Amino acid sequence: MLKFSLPQKISLLAALSFCITAPVMGYINIGLPPVIIVGGSAVIAFFCWYFTYLRNPVNPAIILPLFIFTVAALQIHILEEYLTGFGPAMSRLFNIPWSEKSFLIIFAIVGPTIYTLTSLGLYYKIPFAGFIAWFIFIGPGVAEFTHFIFPLLTPKIQPSNINSISQFIRGVPIENMPNYFYKTTGKYYFAGMWTAALPMIPGVYSIYRLIKVQAGDQIL
C-alpha cells in the first residue's frame, strides 16, 4: 500500500478541496460553463498529478521553465480576451453574469498571485504546487480549444442582434456584451481566439515532457 508523507497528505487534501470548491464557487457566481471547463480541467489535472508529481516531484529545472512559459503565454492570451470583451461575450453566449470587473479580478489579480506562489512552490518541490501546475497545463494546454467552438454556438441573448448590448443578468449589470455568433457577424471569431494557441503550445508540450520525464526518460 502506498504511504504518503504529511506534506503529501496535506497537498492531497488541498487538491481535492480545489477540485470541489473552484467549480462550486464558479457555478454559484457565474454559472455552468466554469463547472465544465474549470471542473473538468481540475479533475483531469488531479489524476495526472496524483500518478506523477505527488509521488515523485519533478526537478525544478525541468518543470519550472515549462510552467513559466505557459503562464506567460496565458497572460498574453488574457490580454486579447480583455481587449475583446471575453467575460461579457461569455455572458451573452450562455446568459451568465460574468462582468468585466469579475474577469479582471480573476485573471489580472488572483491568477498572477497564484502563478507566482506556484513558481515558488515548484522551486521547493511542494506537492500542491505540482497540482496547480498540472491544472494550468491541462486548462490552457487543452481547454483553450473551446475558443474555436464558441463562434458556432447560438447566444442565449439576442443572437440575431449584431450590436453590443447591456442588461441585468441574475441581478448583475453586464455592460457591452458583444455578439460573436458566426451566423450573425459573418466572421469566424470569438474573444481571445487569435492567441488561444499561445498557451496551448507550451501547455501540451509540458504535459508530454512531464509524462516522459516521470516515465524515466530524461532525454527528449
Secondary structure, DSSP 8 states (H G I E B T S, - for coil): -----HHHHHHHHHHHHHHHHHHHHHHHHT-HHHIIIIIHHHHHHHHHHHTTTTTS---HHHHHHHHHHHHHHHHHHHHHHHHTTHHHHHHHHHT----HHHHHIIIIIIHHHHHHHHHHHHHTT-HHHHHHHHHHHHHHHHGGGGGGTGGGS--SS-TT--S-EEEEETTEEEEEE----HHHHSS---TT-TTTHHHHHHHHHHHHHHHHHHTT----
